[in-house]
Amino acid sequence: MHNYIPMTSLGVEKLRKKLEILKKVKRPKIIASIIEARQHGDLKENAEYHAAKEEQSFCEGKIKEIELKLSKIRVIDVTLIKNCGTVIFGSTVTICNLDTNKSVTYRIVGDDESDFKLNLISINSPMSRGLIGKKIGNIAVIKTPSGDVKYKILNIEYK
């Protein structure tokens, strides 16, 4: 089994931009801070130097983490998949809470691109797991901390 990370093309683009900012903006700033801090003399008691070195270590770790992720990503472009009316990774799903009669639309995305405020939910979230494989008109029962919640699938788009 391949250990790939599913992601939409938009998610990959965001990750690449984040990597570029770290490499081309943040890294040079940190190096400049280290150079400047070194000029302040004794490195043992130089708080600015130690802070800059710690920031450099964090930044380099983040760069390696993103590069590793990018090497494992499998881009899933849902627009290239024939819409068979089933909730899948990348699909946009409109659901109605049967208790409150409120509707909401979510897009199912990879972990790194999920943002609940933007209604982008992780493929690994309980909500996504409950919706995957369902069709329009189906009822999905989602386990929440306050108990099971029933949602009716109103619409599924591959956009």
C-alpha positions as CSV (number, residue, x, y, z in Angstrom):
1,M,0.0,0.0,0.0
2,H,1.3,3.4,-0.9
3,N,1.6,5.9,1.9
4,Y,0.4,9.0,-0.1
5,I,-1.3,12.1,1.2
6,P,-4.5,13.1,-0.7
7,M,-4.8,16.7,-1.6
8,T,-6.6,19.0,-3.9
9,S,-4.7,21.0,-6.5
10,L,-5.6,24.2,-4.5
11,G,-4.1,22.7,-1.4
12,V,-0.9,21.7,-3.2
13,E,-0.5,25.3,-4.5
14,K,-1.0,26.8,-1.0
15,L,1.6,24.4,0.4
16,R,4.1,25.3,-2.3
17,K,3.6,29.0,-1.7
18,K,4.1,28.4,2.1
19,L,7.4,26.6,1.3
20,E,8.5,29.4,-1.1
21,I,7.9,32.1,1.6
22,L,9.9,30.0,4.2
23,K,12.8,29.6,1.8
24,K,12.9,33.0,0.1
25,V,11.6,35.4,2.8
26,K,11.9,33.9,6.3
27,R,15.2,32.0,5.9
28,P,17.1,35.1,4.6
29,K,15.6,37.2,7.5
30,I,16.7,34.7,10.1
31,I,20.2,34.5,8.6
32,A,20.4,38.3,8.7
33,S,19.3,38.2,12.4
34,I,22.0,35.7,13.2
35,I,24.7,37.8,11.5
36,E,23.5,40.9,13.3
37,A,23.4,39.1,16.7
38,R,26.9,37.7,16.2
39,Q,28.2,41.2,16.0
40,H,27.0,41.9,19.5
41,G,29.9,39.9,21.0
42,D,30.0,36.9,23.3
43,L,27.6,34.3,22.0
44,K,27.2,32.5,25.3
45,E,25.1,35.3,26.8
46,N,23.7,36.7,23.6
47,A,19.9,36.2,23.8
48,E,19.2,37.6,20.3
49,Y,21.7,35.1,18.8
50,H,20.1,32.1,20.6
51,A,16.6,33.2,19.7
52,A,17.6,33.6,16.0
53,K,19.3,30.1,16.0
54,E,16.2,28.6,17.6
55,E,14.0,30.3,15.0
56,Q,16.3,29.0,12.3
57,S,16.0,25.5,13.6
58,F,12.2,25.7,13.6
59,C,12.2,27.2,10.1
60,E,14.5,24.5,8.6
61,G,12.3,21.8,10.3
62,K,9.2,23.3,8.8
63,I,10.9,23.4,5.3
64,K,11.9,19.7,5.6
65,E,8.4,18.8,6.8
66,I,6.7,20.6,3.8
67,E,9.2,19.1,1.3
68,L,8.5,15.6,2.7
69,K,4.7,16.2,2.4
70,L,5.0,17.5,-1.1
71,S,7.0,14.3,-2.1
72,K,4.1,12.1,-0.8
73,I,1.2,14.1,-2.2
74,R,-1.2,12.6,-4.6
75,V,-3.3,15.4,-6.2
76,I,-6.9,14.4,-6.7
77,D,-8.7,16.7,-9.1
78,V,-12.4,15.9,-8.6
79,T,-13.4,17.9,-11.7
80,L,-11.8,15.1,-13.8
81,I,-14.0,12.5,-12.2
82,K,-17.4,11.7,-13.5
83,N,-20.0,12.8,-10.9
84,C,-21.8,9.6,-10.0
85,G,-23.7,11.2,-7.2
86,T,-21.5,9.9,-4.4
87,V,-19.6,11.8,-1.8
88,I,-15.9,11.3,-2.4
89,F,-12.6,13.1,-1.5
90,G,-12.7,16.6,-3.0
91,S,-16.5,16.8,-3.5
92,T,-18.6,19.6,-2.2
93,V,-21.6,18.4,-0.2
94,T,-24.6,20.3,1.0
95,I,-26.2,18.7,4.0
96,C,-29.2,19.5,6.3
97,N,-29.1,18.8,10.0
98,L,-32.4,17.0,10.6
99,D,-32.7,18.3,14.2
100,T,-32.2,22.0,13.5
101,N,-33.2,22.0,9.8
102,K,-30.1,24.1,9.0
103,S,-28.2,23.4,5.8
104,V,-24.4,23.8,5.4
105,T,-22.0,23.1,2.5
106,Y,-18.6,21.4,3.1
107,R,-15.8,20.5,0.8
108,I,-13.9,17.4,1.8
109,V,-10.1,18.0,1.5
110,G,-6.8,16.8,2.8
111,D,-5.7,17.3,6.4
112,D,-3.3,20.2,5.5
113,E,-5.9,22.2,3.7
114,S,-8.8,21.8,6.1
115,D,-10.2,25.0,7.5
116,F,-13.5,24.8,9.3
117,K,-14.1,28.5,9.0
118,L,-14.0,28.1,5.2
119,N,-16.1,24.9,5.4
120,L,-13.1,22.8,4.2
121,I,-13.3,19.7,6.3
122,S,-10.5,17.0,6.6
123,I,-11.0,13.7,4.9
124,N,-10.1,12.2,8.3
125,S,-12.7,14.1,10.3
126,P,-15.7,12.3,11.8
127,M,-18.0,14.4,9.5
128,S,-16.2,13.4,6.3
129,R,-16.0,9.7,7.4
130,G,-19.7,9.8,7.9
131,L,-20.4,11.4,4.5
132,I,-18.0,9.4,2.3
133,G,-19.9,7.0,0.0
134,K,-23.3,8.5,0.6
135,K,-25.6,9.7,-2.2
136,I,-28.2,12.5,-2.5
137,G,-31.2,11.8,-0.2
138,N,-29.2,9.4,2.1
139,I,-29.0,10.1,5.8
140,A,-25.6,10.3,7.4
141,V,-25.3,9.7,11.1
142,I,-22.3,11.6,12.5
143,K,-21.0,10.8,16.0
144,T,-20.3,14.0,17.9
145,P,-19.3,14.7,21.6
146,S,-22.9,15.6,22.3
147,G,-24.3,12.5,20.6
148,D,-25.3,11.3,17.2
149,V,-26.5,13.9,14.7
150,K,-28.4,13.0,11.5
151,Y,-27.8,14.8,8.3
152,K,-29.6,14.5,5.0
153,I,-27.5,14.8,1.8
154,L,-29.0,17.5,-0.3
155,N,-26.5,18.0,-3.0
156,I,-23.1,16.7,-4.2
157,E,-20.8,18.6,-6.6
158,Y,-17.5,17.7,-8.1
159,K,-16.2,21.2,-8.7
